Amino acid sequence: MQNKGLIKFFAILFALVSIYQLSFTFVSSKVKNDAKSFAGGNPEKEVKYLDSIGKEKVFNLGFTDFTFNEVSDKQINKGLDLEGGINVILQISVKDILKGLSNNSKNPVFNKSLADATADLQGNKSYLDKFFDAFEANSKGTVKLASPDIFANRSLQGEGGVDFQMTDAQVKKVISRKVDESVESAFGVLRKRIDKFGVTQPNIQKLGESGQILVELPGAKDVDRIKKLLQSTAQLEFWETYKIDEIGNFLMAANESLKKTEINKVETKTVVKDSLSALLTDGKDSAATKKGNNPLLDKMIGQGGGPVLGLFSPKDTAVVNGYLKRADIKILLAGDQRYAKFVWGIPSVIKDAKGKDVDAVELYALKGNRDNIPAMAGGVVTDASDTFDQSGKPAVSMQMNGQGAKVWEELTGRAYTQKSNIAIVLDDIVYSAPGVSSGPIAGGRSEISGTFDVTQTKDLANVLRAGKLPAAADIVQSEVVGPSLGQEAIDNGTTSALIGLLLVSLWMIVYYGKAGWYANIALAVNLLFLFGILASLGAVLTLPGIAGIVLTMGTAVDANIIIYERAKEELREGKTLSEAVVASYSWKGAMRSIVDANVTHILIGTVLFIFGSGPIKGFATTLLIGIVTSLFTSIFIARIFIDKNIAGKNDLTFTTNFSKNFFTNFHFDFLRVKKWTYAFSTIVVVVSFISLFTNGLDQGVDFVGGRTFQVRFEKPVSAEVVKAELSNVFDGSAEVKIFGNNNQLKITTKYKVEEHGTQADEEVNKLLYNNLKQHFSAGLTYDKFVNAYEGKNFGILQASKVGPTVAEDIKTNAYWAVLGAMLIVFLYLFISFRKWQYGLGAIAAVAHDVIFVLGIYSLCYKFMPFGMEIDQHFIAAILTVIGYSMNDTVIVFDRVREFLDGKTKGNFGEIVNKSINSTMSRTINTSLTMIGVLLIMFIFGGDSIRGFIFAMLVGIVVGTYSSLFIATPVLVDTISKEDKKLIEQHHQEV
């Protein structure tokens, strides 16, 4: 080997750099463990401890030192599935941005185009592109985007804006830029909010040009609080309110009108004797107020007063909203009241007639106007801070600018004179509606008080300081992982990795003896390099990432196996050890096969990286890095020790007493049985297609949208019983399966998945808690059931939500990923082998493998004791199978090409059979190594990736079969008789 000294130098240098990079991870882990011990399980105390030492020196190398913040920035970060925390994808509403840019245009073509774009959200095309397409179709050239009542309005005129003479193409460029600026603004606002939230190492990034923003908060635990913080647009407004005695006649008339259509639907309830019922009936129990006769009033559960019209149960708010928005009800409002805006307050807890605590929400009527503009907008607020009011209760103090101070003085002066109230409204929720008792308030300083706790006032002040979002931000995809589940994943991943490493190392020693030891040293160096690169890149390690590392261990020895098997062949032909090693490391020896096999693997990994997201991207990252480091260590590191042996003892045989006769006289006629293998594979493919069309697949929420909860109970529960309980409250949409142990369930529902607000998420969580709490001990509260905390063992351990639009995008990306991977590899093989038949044989084998795996999943998902969902992880497994199948097939094809171009005697079929038989030792060796590693991961890797590993396990077995019995026969059958004849003539001549 030339330049041996240079390779040693770079290997040592690279090892030292890797150790240096990894040292930050070890130091950071030690500090974090100290923080956990100091906090004693209190997450807030832990965060404060880490914040307090952020600028302290914690790592001294003698020549330089590093603070904890610097160390944390350089460590390998753990993904949410290992660390626990919350991951959400927020979709900034481009529709809202367009409305704002158009100054809330009333143009019918514009509004119809918005509606059409909203209805056609499937696929990967952006909302803005869909809007432009819809506008073009609806306007038919009669209306321009630069119309004065659309985008050529006063707010968009001027330099860089829109003028009347612009074409639609020119306006599109301006609007696209404005939308990008709005998304950038939203990104900045969200970053400010998150930075103040107190989570270590938050991650926020824009996802391309989609208007989507990814937010990862490792270690975050308060689910509902974080979702509110992220989704709040911070649209602060100040409205004057109606009092109950002003709006009471309308509510009475609405109730009477609703009786005509709703009386038979109303549930039997007791009428609340509040101020409104007293106003309507003079306090008498008349026939008009008998329970069940009042569609609107019967839903009141608490007394109103002043600006509060009444208290309702949160679950009834949607029904009440529907009543108040009906045209036949709204027409009952007279005079200026026809512009009244009905909104809800923040939820609270009251005592019912039996003294039991119940959730309640207040209803308000705001004094609206023709343009639906508040008395004062919240943009005048320049600062906000959490404080305490005169009664010592938590509150939020606000400071306004000069213009706001002037309007606020006028507004409070009017409220003082009229003895009315001013509602402080944030995102259409009334936080408080105080009266003014001491005259007009000057100076622009005011206070928001209500039924808050300290955490709520801190978050509210944080949101107001950071500013409002330019448009609504909906959570279209989310995942919540508890820290205890993350620790289980780490334990399972570590166990499977160590056992896998031990298994691979032991097999290499048993099979190759001293050469196996050299391969193991190369494997150890490979792992050092792999983790060193991950650390230097600041990569995030996920559970699928650990799977990728373990898989890398299986493939890392593949190059050594190819080289060793080639060296054994050269030794059998009578060459010396030195000559055999040189030949095996040559391009005509093992290098061509190694390069072709790994290029196909890299192409598949690249496709995975491009189309994958989150943990799948982490899997692809470790796989790609592992391929590169494996090639370097297998080819160069192991070679250093082999050359040293040649220079010294010169006793390498690449075999042991156990393996020396393996496959030495192996002669099997693979082509003779091709009819049987074709028949078997055809039956498998037909059965798979029949099952796919009749039985279908268990598509996960990644592909169909929905909510998934992993719930652990204190004792075993019946999945059927829980399904029956939840189907009643989730409108029949509840799928419940045992997940791992029989005290753990995976619950999936599509209930309100298209509703992105925090209210819908909280409603689903509360319905889940209220219907499952009977299976837990009495001490499990809602907060403990939903939120994450250290040492949590019961309740929701993991939750995810995928909106239907995102699911459609994921499914589309998955299809393109699989098809693209197959096309790319076909083109590579066509270029490399210069005959299309090689590419066709490989694609036939891969298609066979994919259909086989899909068929197994379709046939077995209903009764297997582990999850077999078709999701992003499954697609990653399929692409990995494609990569392995291609790898295996390429090794065989390389030998076929070598034998066909060489001097092997025999007819065409005999030459091909000899070439396949000569690769059997490598094929079986690599396959057994991979299967062993995957079996270890399947057994010890944990429930969350068991289905993912099973797909790869089946795929490796089938891929080995197809490379021998499908790919090569297809290659043989598609080569023309003329070409075969020419090949046979050539081999007879030699």
Stockholm file with secondary structure:
# STOCKHOLM 1.0

chainA/1-990         MQNKGLIKFFAILFALVSIYQLSFTFVSSKVKNDAKSFAGGNPEKEVKYLDSIGKEKVFNLGFTDFTFNEVSDKQINKGLDLEGGINVILQISVKDILKGLSNNSKNPVFNKSLADATADLQGNKSYLDKFFDAFEANSKGTVKLASPDIFANRSLQGEGGVDFQMTDAQVKKVISRKVDESVESAFGVLRKRIDKFGVTQPNIQKLGESGQILVELPGAKDVDRIKKLLQSTAQLEFWETYKIDEIGNFLMAANESLKKTEINKVETKTVVKDSLSALLTDGKDSAATKKGNNPLLDKMIGQGGGPVLGLFSPKDTAVVNGYLKRADIKILLAGDQRYAKFVWGIPSVIKDAKGKDVDAVELYALKGNRDNIPAMAGGVVTDASDTFDQSGKPAVSMQMNGQGAKVWEELTGRAYTQKSNIAIVLDDIVYSAPGVSSGPIAGGRSEISGTFDVTQTKDLANVLRAGKLPAAADIVQSEVVGPSLGQEAIDNGTTSALIGLLLVSLWMIVYYGKAGWYANIALAVNLLFLFGILASLGAVLTLPGIAGIVLTMGTAVDANIIIYERAKEELREGKTLSEAVVASYSWKGAMRSIVDANVTHILIGTVLFIFGSGPIKGFATTLLIGIVTSLFTSIFIARIFIDKNIAGKNDLTFTTNFSKNFFTNFHFDFLRVKKWTYAFSTIVVVVSFISLFTNGLDQGVDFVGGRTFQVRFEKPVSAEVVKAELSNVFDGSAEVKIFGNNNQLKITTKYKVEEHGTQADEEVNKLLYNNLKQHFSAGLTYDKFVNAYEGKNFGILQASKVGPTVAEDIKTNAYWAVLGAMLIVFLYLFISFRKWQYGLGAIAAVAHDVIFVLGIYSLCYKFMPFGMEIDQHFIAAILTVIGYSMNDTVIVFDRVREFLDGKTKGNFGEIVNKSINSTMSRTINTSLTMIGVLLIMFIFGGDSIRGFIFAMLVGIVVGTYSSLFIATPVLVDTISKEDKKLIEQHHQEV
#=GR chainA/1-990 SS CTTHHHHHHHHHHHHHHHHHHHHHHHHHHHHHHHHHHHHTTCHHHHHHHHHHTTTSEEEECSSCEEEHHHHHHHSCEECHHHHCEEEEEEEECHHHHHHHHTTSCCCHHHHHHHHHHHHTCCSSSCHHHHHHHHHHHHHTTSSCTTCTTTTSSGGGCSTTSCCTTCCHHHHHHHHHHHHHHHHHHHHHHHHHHHHTTCCSSCEEEEETTTTEEEEEEETCCCHHHHHHHHHCCCCEEEEEBCCHHHHHHHHHHHHHHHHHHHTTTCCCCCCCCCHHHHHHHTTCCCGGGSTTSCTTGGGEEECCBTTEEEEECGGGHHHHHHHHHCHHHHTTCCGGGGGCEEEEECCEEEECTTSCEEEEEEEEEECCCTTCCCSEEGGGEEEEEEEECTTSCEEEEEEECHHHHHHHHHHHHHHHHHTCBEEEEETTEEEECCBCCSSCCCSSEEEEESSCCHHHHHHHHHHHHHCCCSSCEEEEEEEEECHHHHHHHHHHHHHHHHHHHHHHHHHHHHHHTHHHHHHHHHHHHHHHHHHHHHHHHTCEECHHHHHHHHHHHHHHHHHHHHHHHHHHHHHHTTCCHHHHHHHHTSIIIIIHHHHHHHHHHHHHHHHHHHHCCTHHHHHHHHHHHHHHHHHHIIIIIHHHHHHHHHHTTCCCCSCCTTTTTTTTTCCCCTTTTHHHHHHHHHHHHHHHHHHHHHTCCCBCHHHHCEEEEEEECSSCCCHHHHHHHHHHHTTTCCEEEECSSTTEEEEEECTTTTCCSHHHHHHHHHHHHHHHGGGSCTTCCHHHHHSCCTTCCSEEEEEEEECHHHHHHHHHHHHHHHHHHHHHHHHHHHHHHSCHHHHHHHHHHHHHHHHHHHHHHHHHTTTCSSCCCBSHHHHHHHHHHHHHHHHHHHHHHHHHHHHHHTTCCSCHHHHHHHHHHHTHHHHHHHHHHHHHHHHHHHHHSCGGGHHHHHHHHHHHHHHHHHIIIIIHHHHHHHSCHHHHHHHHHHHHHC
#=GC SS_cons         CTTHHHHHHHHHHHHHHHHHHHHHHHHHHHHHHHHHHHHTTCHHHHHHHHHHTTTSEEEECSSCEEEHHHHHHHSCEECHHHHCEEEEEEEECHHHHHHHHTTSCCCHHHHHHHHHHHHTCCSSSCHHHHHHHHHHHHHTTSSCTTCTTTTSSGGGCSTTSCCTTCCHHHHHHHHHHHHHHHHHHHHHHHHHHHHTTCCSSCEEEEETTTTEEEEEEETCCCHHHHHHHHHCCCCEEEEEBCCHHHHHHHHHHHHHHHHHHHTTTCCCCCCCCCHHHHHHHTTCCCGGGSTTSCTTGGGEEECCBTTEEEEECGGGHHHHHHHHHCHHHHTTCCGGGGGCEEEEECCEEEECTTSCEEEEEEEEEECCCTTCCCSEEGGGEEEEEEEECTTSCEEEEEEECHHHHHHHHHHHHHHHHHTCBEEEEETTEEEECCBCCSSCCCSSEEEEESSCCHHHHHHHHHHHHHCCCSSCEEEEEEEEECHHHHHHHHHHHHHHHHHHHHHHHHHHHHHHTHHHHHHHHHHHHHHHHHHHHHHHHTCEECHHHHHHHHHHHHHHHHHHHHHHHHHHHHHHTTCCHHHHHHHHTSIIIIIHHHHHHHHHHHHHHHHHHHHCCTHHHHHHHHHHHHHHHHHHIIIIIHHHHHHHHHHTTCCCCSCCTTTTTTTTTCCCCTTTTHHHHHHHHHHHHHHHHHHHHHTCCCBCHHHHCEEEEEEECSSCCCHHHHHHHHHHHTTTCCEEEECSSTTEEEEEECTTTTCCSHHHHHHHHHHHHHHHGGGSCTTCCHHHHHSCCTTCCSEEEEEEEECHHHHHHHHHHHHHHHHHHHHHHHHHHHHHHSCHHHHHHHHHHHHHHHHHHHHHHHHHTTTCSSCCCBSHHHHHHHHHHHHHHHHHHHHHHHHHHHHHHTTCCSCHHHHHHHHHHHTHHHHHHHHHHHHHHHHHHHHHSCGGGHHHHHHHHHHHHHHHHHIIIIIHHHHHHHSCHHHHHHHHHHHHHC
//
